[in-house]
Amino acid sequence: MRGRPELWDRVAAAPRPVPPGIVPLGRYQIPAGARGLTVGSEPLAPGAYLAAGAGQWTLRHGAERWPGGFGAAPAPAALVMESVAVIAGKVRELHRASAPLSDWTDVPPMVNGVAERLRPHRLEEHLRFRLGHLRAVCRDPHARLRTEDVLVPVSKARRITWRTVVHLAAHSETWAARRLHGVEPARLLVPVQVADHDLYENRVVATLVDRLWMHVLARIAEIEGIDHMVRQGPELLGQAESRPDFRAKQRLYAFIAELIEQDDLSGRIEERRRELVALRGALAPLLSSELRAGVRGPYTGPPRLRPTNLFDNQVGYRHCRRLWDVEVASRPGADGAAEPAGAMDAWCRDFAHYALVLVLRAAEQLGLAPSTTEGPEIGRPGPAYSYRGHAVRLDWNRDDTFSLLLGDEPVLRIVPVAHALTWHTDPGELDQQLDGLRNAADGPTAVLYPGERKEREALPPARRLAVHGSSGDPGGLPAMVPVSPADLGSMGRVARTLRGALDGRIMLAYPAPVPSRVAGADSLARRFGWLAWRDGRLLVTRPPPAHELSGLKSALAGLRTRADAARRQGDNRDDLDRLHTDLLDAADQVAKLAICPYCLRRPPNAAAVFAPRDHDTYRCQCPNCHTGWELRRCLRATCERRYPVLTVRALSEQPGGHGDLLDEKFSQELLSVPCWQDARSYICPFCGHCPDGSSSACDRCPPGTRRLDHDGPDLQRSFDT
């Protein structure tokens, strides 16, 4: 094989050469037909992920090698991975059983077994019972005497060896004076007996302390994640109460019921947090104890310890060995069933299955009405929906990505990437990962990746907007959507991404063009106010009133021409019939724009709620829930593109902000992002221009700058018609 082999880039949906440097875990797969590729000792079959247990990987083909890496910590916390694995297991069972779509959407995409996770861990109970013995061993470890040669003043030397004479002869800096009879020494290299703590047993105990410390920290993070998830319950309750549709209320109430099944969750969370914080405080001094400082490295042997006199006969060490056995038994994968590379490949697939559940439930939450009962199937047309009078389909592709289609036209590719971009990531590595994603996708794309809010809060504003803005970045970055089973806002975040793809494409398909070869078709625009003539075609600019629509056929009859045999000119009846059908379809398409994207009700008189405006823009307002939606035109001279705006009445006074703030305020009820200072102005999603950016100062647009960041999506780049 000459040159770098090609891998399947799931973001670009195309084969690409093996990338050098750092890449996201889960972005690349082995393409069909590739043979002989390995990572470490693991052979990679077609369809396998480029994955490795460590942060570095080396792809091999015969004697050729191509090194690379994923960065410092590509996998998220254990709580996230375990919960995702449980959800993915349910997805595989549904797929094997060819379950209906309703069973797929019944899978809760959140942390599983909350009550079970709040029970005391077996390892923690043993640690509390044997903590005194562990502390005693660390403070007063067993040692053996070891002889070392050290330089000491002559007055402290008690005995000398041949090494003393050799050292004295070779090092004149240890001389005090040179006499006629020889050298008078100032310091001598003499043997001394020192305590040596670097024993097999002490290395085991030092490694045990490190593992216990990491376990306690992970458990505290797990409890904090559960607490954060439970605290989102009241927020979801408020969202449910504000829903005008009883079906949407029922879905959210059921979701909250899945979350809070017991009344004493808060008390149990606080109790477990106190116990774990106490264990953390007890273990912290042991990290700098005499034992840990005395060993020169961790224990790297097999999990099963060999019998020794200390482990068998000394009480403290015997308890430490038993604690070691409990810790080994409690570790995931302690049976060694999976190799690291295989485990990471399984994690990538599990995350893709979890993302599928999120997308299916987000589609249901957004109000997409299923047209079929069949569940998704890999490589086949997926579940069909109806939304605002349009046919929608969600396909599950063979590379574990998902395609959202409006009619037969793809409007969004959803790519689950299992790399925790913001988890223990160096800022330079994060920038490198994001730069690698820029301009990689050809078309509207959303990247779903595991991420927590507390991780994003630690990032500078520019990076925080990049990893979770409104929908994407005009600089070429796809829409970055962080999701987690411990974050209940994940489903609303995905639903907002789906809304941007669907409503953005639907609303920007205005005015509806109708090409025509009929002579005199421009006269229809002069006769009917809902038609316009531009660039040789008719445009439907508003829903036609019923009385005008009924007169369309008679107006078309006046454009009919008879056949002329002498001029070899035929009848134009077929063209008129085609024009009549096209005009009715276009009128129906514009009338569908009056369907409310919030309550999904169709008004009895679409023409009454639809107000066309200049520059091919319009505004509608729902008579039922008073939600407004419209097209606005960017005021920047270099852009001037139209962009969609959704204004829910209860949220009309809410200004914009970073992505997490949008999750709290708007959930899925948002298209373009409001100005961070003035809720009446909206940021252009194509160029990022804020109408009030020059007159107000905020974190996004500081004083003296015209523009700082981009909140708008590459996602909507192809929406403009």
C-alpha positions in Angstrom: 0.0 0.0 0.0 1.5 3.3 -1.1 0.5 6.5 0.6 -1.9 7.0 3.4 -4.9 4.6 3.3 -8.4 6.1 3.2 -10.9 5.9 6.0 -14.6 6.7 6.0 -15.1 10.2 7.4 -18.6 10.1 9.0 -18.7 13.9 9.3 -17.9 14.4 5.6 -19.8 11.3 4.5 -16.9 10.5 2.2 -13.5 8.6 2.2 -10.6 10.6 3.4 -6.9 9.8 3.9 -5.7 8.8 7.4 -5.5 12.1 9.2 -2.3 13.1 11.0 -2.3 14.5 14.5 -5.3 14.6 16.8 -8.7 13.5 15.6 -12.0 13.0 17.4 -12.8 9.5 18.7 -15.6 8.0 16.6 -15.2 10.2 13.5 -13.6 7.7 11.3 -14.5 4.1 10.3 -12.8 1.4 8.2 -14.4 1.7 4.7 -15.9 -1.2 2.9 -13.3 -3.3 1.0 -10.4 -2.4 3.3 -8.4 -5.3 4.5 -5.3 -5.8 6.6 -5.5 -2.7 8.8 -4.8 -3.0 12.5 -4.5 -0.8 15.5 -2.1 -2.3 17.9 -2.9 -6.1 17.9 -6.5 -5.5 17.0 -7.5 -6.2 13.4 -10.0 -3.7 12.0 -12.8 -5.1 9.9 -14.8 -2.9 7.5 -17.3 -0.8 9.4 -15.1 -0.8 12.6 -14.3 2.5 14.3 -10.8 3.9 14.4 -10.6 3.5 18.2 -7.9 2.6 20.8 -7.9 2.2 24.5 -5.2 4.9 25.0 -5.1 8.5 23.7 -2.6 7.5 21.0 -3.0 5.0 18.2 -0.9 3.6 15.4 -2.7 2.3 12.3 -0.7 -0.5 10.6 -0.9 -2.2 7.3 1.9 -4.7 6.9 5.2 -2.9 7.6 3.7 0.6 7.1 2.6 2.6 10.1 0.6 5.9 10.5 0.6 7.3 14.1 -2.0 9.6 15.5 -4.0 10.3 18.6 -7.3 11.3 20.2 -6.0 13.7 22.8 -5.9 13.5 26.6 -9.3 12.0 27.5 -11.5 11.0 24.6 -14.0 9.1 26.8 -16.4 10.8 29.3 -17.1 9.9 32.9 -18.0 6.4 33.9 -21.6 7.4 34.8 -22.2 8.6 31.2 -20.6 5.5 29.6 -22.5 3.1 31.8 -25.8 4.8 31.3 -25.3 5.0 27.5 -24.4 1.3 27.4 -27.6 0.4 29.2 -29.7 2.5 26.7 -27.8 1.0 23.8 -28.5 -2.5 25.1 -32.2 -1.7 25.0 -31.9 -0.3 21.4 -30.2 -3.5 20.3 -33.0 -5.6 21.8 -35.6 -3.5 20.0 -33.7 -3.8 16.7 -33.5 -7.5 17.0 -37.2 -7.8 17.8 -38.2 -5.4 14.9 -40.1 -3.4 17.6 -42.6 -0.7 16.6 -41.7 3.0 16.7 -43.6 3.5 19.9 -41.4 1.1 21.8 -38.3 3.0 20.6 -39.6 6.3 21.9 -40.5 4.7 25.2 -36.8 4.2 26.0 -35.8 6.9 28.5 -32.5 8.6 27.4 -31.2 9.4 30.8 -29.2 8.0 33.7 -30.6 4.5 34.4 -31.1 3.1 37.9 -30.9 6.3 39.9 -32.1 4.6 43.0 -29.6 1.8 42.6 -26.7 4.3 42.1 -27.7 6.1 45.3 -27.2 2.9 47.4 -23.9 2.5 49.3 -21.2 1.0 47.1 -19.7 -2.3 48.3 -16.2 -0.9 47.9 -17.1 2.2 50.0 -18.4 0.1 52.8 -15.2 -2.0 52.9 -13.2 1.2 52.7 -14.9 2.7 55.8 -14.5 -0.6 57.7 -10.7 -0.9 56.8 -9.8 2.8 56.7 -8.0 2.7 60.0 -5.7 -0.2 58.8 -5.0 1.5 55.5 -4.2 4.8 57.3 -1.8 2.9 59.7 0.0 1.2 56.9 0.5 4.4 55.0 1.8 6.3 58.0 4.1 3.6 59.3 4.9 1.3 56.4 7.1 -1.7 56.6 10.7 -1.2 55.4 13.8 -3.1 54.8 17.3 -1.9 55.4 19.3 -1.1 52.3 23.0 -0.1 52.1 23.8 3.2 50.4 27.1 5.1 50.0 26.7 8.7 51.0 29.1 11.7 51.5 29.4 12.7 55.1 31.9 14.9 57.0 34.9 13.1 58.4 33.7 13.6 61.9 30.6 11.5 61.2 32.3 8.6 59.3 32.2 5.4 61.3 33.7 2.9 58.8 35.2 3.0 55.3 35.3 0.6 52.4 37.4 0.3 49.3 34.9 2.6 47.6 35.8 5.3 50.1 39.5 5.2 48.9 38.6 5.1 45.2 36.2 8.0 45.6 38.6 10.1 47.6 41.4 9.6 45.0 39.1 10.6 42.2 37.4 13.6 43.7 39.7 16.4 44.9 36.7 18.6 45.9 36.3 16.3 49.0 39.9 17.1 50.2 40.5 19.5 53.1 44.3 19.8 52.4 47.2 18.1 50.7 50.0 17.1 53.1 53.5 15.7 52.6 52.3 12.3 53.8 49.1 12.4 51.6 45.6 13.8 51.5 43.7 15.2 54.4 40.0 14.5 53.6 37.0 16.8 54.4 34.2 14.4 53.4 34.2 10.7 52.9 31.9 8.3 50.9 30.9 5.8 53.6 28.2 3.0 53.7 25.1 3.7 55.7 21.9 1.7 56.4 18.7 3.4 55.2 15.1 2.3 55.3 13.7 1.1 51.9 9.9 1.3 51.4 9.9 0.3 47.8 8.6 -3.2 48.5 6.1 -5.3 46.6 3.5 -4.9 49.3 4.0 -1.1 49.6 3.6 -0.7 45.8 0.3 -2.6 46.0 -0.9 -0.4 48.8 0.2 2.8 47.1 -1.6 1.8 43.9 -4.7 0.9 46.0 -4.7 4.4 47.5 -4.6 6.0 44.0 -7.4 3.8 42.8 -9.6 4.5 45.8 -9.0 8.2 45.4 -10.1 8.0 41.8 -13.1 5.9 42.7 -14.3 8.4 45.3 -13.8 11.3 42.9 -15.8 9.5 40.2 -18.6 8.7 42.7 -18.8 12.3 43.8 -19.0 13.4 40.2 -21.7 10.7 39.6 -23.8 12.0 42.6 -23.4 15.6 41.4 -24.6 14.6 38.0 -27.6 12.8 39.4 -28.3 15.8 41.6 -28.1 18.2 38.7 -30.4 16.0 36.7 -33.0 15.8 39.5 -32.9 19.6 39.9 -33.9 20.0 36.3 -37.3 18.3 37.2 -39.0 21.6 38.3 -37.7 23.3 35.1 -39.3 20.6 33.0 -42.5 20.9 35.0 -42.7 24.6 34.2 -42.2 23.8 30.5 -44.9 21.2 30.7 -47.4 23.6 32.3 -46.8 26.2 29.5 -47.5 23.8 26.7 -50.8 24.5 25.0 -51.2 21.0 23.6 -52.3 18.3 26.0 -50.2 15.7 24.1 -47.0 17.7 24.7 -47.9 18.1 28.3 -48.5 14.4 28.7 -45.1 13.6 27.1 -43.2 15.9 29.5 -45.1 14.7 32.5 -44.3 11.1 31.7 -40.6 12.1 31.2 -40.6 13.8 34.7 -42.3 10.7 36.2 -39.5 8.5 34.7 -37.0 10.8 36.4 -38.5 11.2 39.9 -39.9 7.8 40.9 -39.3 8.3 44.7 -39.9 11.1 47.1 -36.7 10.9 49.1 -34.2 11.3 46.2 -32.9 14.7 47.5 -32.3 13.3 51.0 -30.5 10.2 49.7 -28.4 12.3 47.4 -27.3 14.6 50.2 -26.6 11.6 52.5 -24.4 9.9 49.9 -22.6 13.1 49.1 -21.7 13.6 52.8 -20.4 10.1 53.0 -18.3 10.4 49.9 -16.9 13.8 50.9 -15.9 12.3 54.2 -14.0 9.5 52.5 -12.3 12.0 50.2 -11.1 14.0 53.2 -9.8 10.8 54.8 -8.0 9.7 51.7 -6.4 13.0 50.8 -3.6 12.9 53.5 -2.7 9.4 52.3 -1.7 10.7 48.9 1.3 12.4 50.5 2.0 9.7 53.2 5.4 8.2 53.9 4.5 5.0 52.1 3.4 6.7 48.9 6.5 8.9 48.8 8.7 5.9 49.4 7.7 3.8 46.4 9.3 4.5 43.1 6.4 3.5 40.9 2.9 1.9 40.8 2.1 -1.8 40.9 1.8 -3.1 37.4 1.4 -6.8 38.0 -1.6 -9.1 37.7 -4.8 -8.2 39.7 -4.4 -11.4 41.8 -1.8 -10.8 44.4 0.7 -13.4 45.4 0.9 -14.5 49.0 3.6 -12.9 51.1 4.5 -12.9 54.8 3.3 -9.3 55.2 0.0 -9.9 53.5 -0.6 -13.1 55.4 0.7 -12.3 58.9 0.6 -8.5 59.4 -2.9 -7.3 60.4 -2.8 -3.9 58.5 -1.4 -5.4 55.3 -3.9 -8.3 55.5 -6.8 -5.8 55.5 -5.2 -3.8 52.7 -5.0 -7.0 50.6 -8.7 -7.8 51.2 -9.6 -4.2 50.3 -7.5 -4.7 47.1 -9.5 -7.8 46.2 -12.8 -5.9 46.7 -11.6 -3.0 44.5 -10.5 -5.4 41.7 -13.8 -7.2 41.8 -15.8 -3.9 41.7 -14.0 -2.5 38.7 -15.8 -2.6 35.3 -14.4 -5.2 33.0 -12.5 -6.9 35.8 -13.0 -10.2 34.1 -10.9 -8.9 31.2 -13.5 -9.9 28.5 -12.8 -7.0 26.2 -9.6 -5.5 24.9 -9.3 -1.7 25.2 -9.6 -1.0 21.5 -12.7 -3.3 21.3 -14.2 -1.6 24.3 -13.8 1.8 22.7 -15.3 0.6 19.5 -18.3 -0.7 21.5 -18.5 2.7 23.2 -18.7 4.5 19.8 -21.6 2.2 18.7 -23.3 2.6 22.1 -23.2 6.3 21.8 -24.7 6.2 18.3 -27.6 4.1 19.6 -28.1 6.5 22.4 -28.1 9.4 19.9 -30.8 7.5 17.9 -33.1 7.4 21.0 -32.5 11.1 21.6 -33.4 12.0 18.0 -36.5 9.8 18.0 -37.8 11.3 21.3 -36.8 14.8 20.2 -38.9 14.3 17.0 -41.8 13.2 19.1 -41.3 16.2 21.5 -41.2 18.6 18.6 -44.6 17.4 17.5 -43.8 15.3 14.4 -46.7 12.9 14.0 -45.7 9.4 12.9 -47.2 8.3 9.6 -46.0 4.7 10.1 -45.6 2.3 13.0 -42.3 0.6 11.9 -39.2 1.3 13.9 -35.9 2.4 12.3 -33.8 -0.1 10.3 -30.2 0.3 9.3 -29.7 1.2 5.6 -33.4 1.4 4.9 -35.9 4.3 4.7 -36.7 5.1 8.3 -39.8 6.2 10.3 -42.1 8.6 8.3 -43.7 11.6 10.0 -46.0 14.5 9.1 -45.0 18.0 10.2 -46.8 21.3 9.3 -48.3 19.6 6.3 -45.0 18.2 5.0 -43.7 14.6 4.8 -40.6 14.0 7.0 -38.4 10.9 7.2 -35.6 9.9 9.5 -33.1 7.4 8.0 -30.5 5.3 9.9 -27.4 5.1 7.7 -25.0 2.3 7.7 -22.2 4.4 9.2 -24.3 5.1 12.3 -25.3 8.5 11.2 -28.9 9.7 10.6 -30.5 11.7 7.8 -33.5 14.0 8.2 -35.4 14.4 5.0 -38.2 16.9 4.2 -40.1 15.3 1.4 -37.3 13.5 -0.5 -34.7 16.3 0.2 -32.1 15.8 3.0 -32.1 18.8 5.3 -29.8 17.6 8.0 -27.2 14.9 8.7 -26.8 14.0 12.4 -23.4 12.5 13.2 -22.9 11.1 16.7 -19.2 11.5 17.6 -18.3 9.6 20.8 -15.5 12.0 21.8 -15.9 14.0 25.0 -14.5 17.2 23.5 -14.8 19.3 26.7 -13.9 16.5 29.3 -10.4 17.2 30.6 -9.3 18.6 27.3 -6.4 21.0 26.8 -7.5 24.3 25.2 -5.0 23.7 22.4 -6.3 20.2 21.7 -9.9 21.5 21.7 -9.0 24.2 19.2 -7.3 21.6 17.0 -10.3 19.3 17.2 -12.7 22.1 16.2 -10.4 23.3 13.4 -10.5 19.7 12.0 -14.3 19.8 11.9 -14.5 23.1 10.1 -15.6 22.9 6.5 -15.5 19.1 6.7 -19.2 18.6 6.1 -20.8 19.2 2.7 -24.3 20.2 3.6 -26.2 20.9 6.8 -24.7 18.8 9.6 -25.1 18.5 13.4 -22.5 16.7 15.5 -23.8 15.1 18.7 -21.0 14.5 21.3 -21.0 13.7 25.0 -20.6 16.9 27.1 -21.7 18.3 30.5 -22.6 21.9 31.3 -20.0 22.2 34.1 -17.3 21.4 31.5 -18.5 24.2 29.2 -18.8 26.7 32.1 -15.0 26.4 32.6 -14.3 27.4 28.9 -13.6 31.0 27.7 -16.6 32.6 26.0 -15.4 32.1 22.4 -14.7 28.4 23.0 -18.0 27.9 24.9 -19.9 29.4 21.9 -18.0 27.1 19.5 -18.8 23.9 21.4 -22.4 24.9 22.0 -23.7 28.0 20.3 -27.2 28.3 18.8 -26.8 25.9 16.0 -23.4 26.3 14.4 -20.9 28.7 13.0 -20.7 30.6 9.7 -17.0 29.9 9.7 -17.7 26.3 8.6 -18.1 24.5 11.9 -21.1 22.1 12.0 -23.8 22.5 14.6 -22.2 21.2 17.8 -24.8 19.6 20.1 -23.5 18.3 23.5 -25.7 15.6 25.0 -25.6 13.4 28.1 -27.9 11.0 29.9 -27.2 13.1 33.0 -28.5 16.3 31.3 -32.2 16.5 30.8 -31.8 19.4 28.5 -30.2 17.2 25.9 -33.6 16.2 24.3 -34.7 19.8 24.0 -31.3 20.7 22.5 -31.7 18.1 19.9 -35.3 19.1 19.2 -34.1 22.7 18.7 -31.6 21.4 16.1 -34.4 19.5 14.3 -36.6 22.6 14.4 -33.8 24.7 12.8 -33.5 22.2 10.0 -37.2 21.6 9.3 -38.8 25.0 10.0 -35.8 26.8 8.5 -36.2 25.0 5.2 -40.0 25.3 5.2 -40.0 29.0 6.0 -37.3 29.9 3.6 -39.1 28.2 0.7 -41.0 31.4 0.2 -42.2 32.8 -2.2 -43.3 29.6 -4.0 -42.1 29.8 -7.6 -44.1 28.5 -10.5 -42.3 28.3 -13.9 -44.5 28.6 -16.9 -44.1 28.5 -20.7 -47.7 29.8 -21.3 -47.8 33.0 -23.2 -49.4 35.8 -21.2 -48.9 34.1 -17.8 -47.7 37.5 -16.5 -51.3 38.8 -16.8 -52.3 36.5 -13.9 -50.0 38.5 -11.6 -51.9 41.7 -12.6 -55.3 40.1 -12.0 -54.6 38.2 -8.7 -53.0 39.9 -5.7 -51.5 36.7 -4.4 -49.4 36.3 -7.4 -46.3 38.2 -8.6 -44.2 38.0 -11.8 -40.5 38.0 -11.6 -37.6 36.7 -13.8 -40.0 34.9 -16.2 -42.0 33.0 -13.6 -44.9 33.4 -11.3 -44.5 33.7 -7.6 -47.2 32.9 -5.0 -46.6 35.5 -2.3 -49.5 34.8 0.1 -52.3 32.3 0.6 -55.0 33.0 -1.9 -58.5 33.9 -0.6 -61.1 31.2 -1.6 -63.0 33.5 -3.9 -59.9 34.4 -5.9 -58.8 30.8 -6.1 -62.1 29.8 -7.6 -61.6 32.3 -10.4 -58.2 30.9 -11.3 -59.5 28.3 -13.8 -61.5 30.8 -15.8 -58.5 33.2 -15.9 -56.4 30.4 -17.3 -59.1 29.6 -19.9 -58.6 33.1 -21.3 -54.9 32.2 -22.1 -55.8 29.2 -24.2 -54.6 29.2 -27.8 -56.1 27.1 -30.6 -54.1 24.7 -32.7 -52.8 26.2 -36.0 -51.9 23.6 -38.6 -50.4 26.1 -41.0 -47.9 27.3 -38.4 -47.4 23.8 -37.0 -48.5 25.2 -33.6 -50.4 22.9 -31.2 -52.9 23.5 -28.5 -51.6 24.7 -25.1 -54.2 22.9 -23.1 -51.6 20.6 -21.5 -49.5 23.6 -20.5 -52.5 25.3 -18.9 -53.5 22.2 -17.0 -49.9 21.8 -15.8 -49.8 25.5 -14.8 -53.1 25.2 -13.0 -51.9 22.2 -11.0 -48.6 23.9 -10.2 -50.3 27.1 -9.0 -52.6 25.1 -6.7 -49.6 23.2 -5.3 -47.7 26.4 -4.7 -50.7 28.1 -3.1 -51.1 25.1 -0.8 -47.4 25.3 0.0 -47.7 28.9 1.0 -50.9 28.2 3.0 -48.9 25.6 5.0 -46.6 28.4 6.1 -49.5 29.7 8.2 -49.5 26.4 10.3 -48.2 27.4 13.7 -44.8 25.8 14.4 -45.6 25.9 18.2 -49.1 24.5 18.7 -49.2 23.0 15.1 -52.7 24.2 14.5 -53.8 25.2 11.0 -55.9 28.4 11.0 -59.3 28.3 9.3 -58.3 31.3 7.1 -54.6 31.2 6.2 -54.8 34.5 4.4 -56.0 36.3 7.5 -52.9 35.4 9.6 -50.3 35.8 6.8 -48.8 39.2 6.1 -46.4 39.5 3.2 -43.7 42.1 3.4 -40.9 43.6 1.3 -37.8 41.7 0.2 -39.6 38.4 0.0 -40.3 38.3 3.8 -43.5 37.8 5.7 -45.0 37.5 9.2 -47.6 35.2 10.7 -49.3 35.1 14.1 -51.2 32.2 15.5 -54.7 33.1 16.6 -54.7 30.3 19.1 -51.5 30.6 21.0 -50.4 34.1 19.7 -47.0 32.7 18.6 -45.3 34.7 15.8 -43.0 33.5 13.1 -41.5 35.4 10.3 -38.7 35.9 7.8 -36.4 38.9 8.4 -33.7 40.3 6.2 -30.1 40.8 7.4 -29.2 44.5 7.5 -25.5 43.9 6.8 -24.8 45.0 3.2 -22.5 42.1 2.5 -25.1 39.6 3.5 -28.8 40.8 3.1 -30.0 37.2 3.4 -33.3 36.2 4.9 -33.5 34.2 8.1 -36.4 32.7 10.1 -37.5 33.9 13.5 -39.8 32.2 16.0 -41.3 34.2 18.9 -43.4 32.4 21.5 -45.5 34.8 23.4 -44.4 33.6 26.8 -40.7 34.0 25.7 -40.9 37.2 23.7 -39.1 39.3 26.3 -36.2 36.8 26.8 -32.8 38.0 25.4 -30.4 35.6 23.9 -27.2 34.2 25.4 -24.8 31.3 25.2 -26.1 27.8 24.3 -26.8 26.7 27.9 -28.7 29.8 28.6 -30.8 29.2 25.5 -31.5 25.7 26.8 -32.9 27.1 30.0 -35.0 29.9 28.5 -36.2 28.5 25.2 -35.5 24.7 25.1 -36.7 23.8 21.5 -38.8 26.9 20.9 -36.2 28.9 19.0 -34.9 29.5 15.5 -32.7 32.5 15.2 -31.1 33.7 18.5 -32.3 37.0 20.0 -29.8 39.8 20.7 -28.1 39.3 24.1 -29.4 42.8 25.1 -32.5 43.4 23.1 -35.0 40.6 22.8 -36.7 42.3 19.8 -33.6 42.0 17.6 -32.3 38.7 16.2 -28.8 37.7 15.1 -28.4 36.6 11.5 -27.6 32.9 11.5 -25.7 33.2 8.2 -23.2 36.0 8.9 -23.6 36.4 12.7 -24.5 40.1 12.4 -26.4 41.5 15.4 -28.5 44.6 14.6 -27.7 46.1 18.0 -24.1 45.1 18.0 -22.8 48.6 17.4 -25.1 50.3 19.9 -24.9 48.0 22.9 -22.1 46.1 24.8 -22.4 42.5 25.9 -20.2 39.5 26.2 -20.8 38.7 22.6 -20.3 42.2 21.2 -17.9 44.1 23.5 -17.6 47.9 23.0 -15.6 49.1 20.0 -16.2 45.9 17.9 -18.7 45.3 15.1 -18.7 41.5 15.5 -17.0 39.1 17.8 -18.3 35.5 17.6 -20.6 33.6 15.3 -23.8 32.2 16.7 -25.4 31.2 13.4 -25.2 27.9 11.7 -23.6 26.5 8.7 -26.6 24.2 9.3 -28.9 26.7 7.5 -26.5 27.7 4.7 -28.4 25.8 2.0 -31.9 26.9 3.3 -32.0 30.2 1.5 -33.9 30.0 -1.8 
